[in-house]
Amino acid sequence: MSMADCYDSLARILDYPGGKEGILSDCEKAGRMLEARNIESPLEPFARFVESSSLSRLQEDYVATFDFNPAVALYLGHHLFGENRKKGAYMIRLKQEFGRHGFAPSGNELPDHLPRVLGFLAFLSRNAEDGARRSFIAECVLPGVERLVVNLSSRKNSPWMPVVESARLLCSADSSNREEGKPC
């Protein structure tokens, strides 16, 4: 499994649940990639949650976790800037980065939605744009993901915490050899 596949798997897991089998397959793929990078995968508890839940329960929990609680929404700009004007500049920067690299996401999510950002990282990985990917992670992704992890950890026993933590771990490891750039 490649780095791009791992980012894609985490993006699909963190998107609105569409099917248990796909989620479980993506958990297994992402877990293997994390372990291949000598990162202990925290995904096992989430996989058990998925196995023991109906699809409707997964969907309900997803909405209750990420959609009804702004403190743990999957929008990185919110975690970095709240409703500050700087969030607009951040969103513009993300869209510019997407365009500059030829990434044309489908759907109607905002550019700072974590699954969309992970999809962009997969795209950069597939296109061997390692320096750009690592700088983008360090400047635009990791600070927001780290704040999301802190906020989500305050929710007792959230089954989604291992997935967000996996994204943080992967981004942190991937950005460790980055080229210097300007922050978002």
Order of alpha helices (4+ residues) and beta strands (2+ residues): alpha-alpha-alpha-alpha-alpha-alpha-alpha-alpha-alpha-alpha
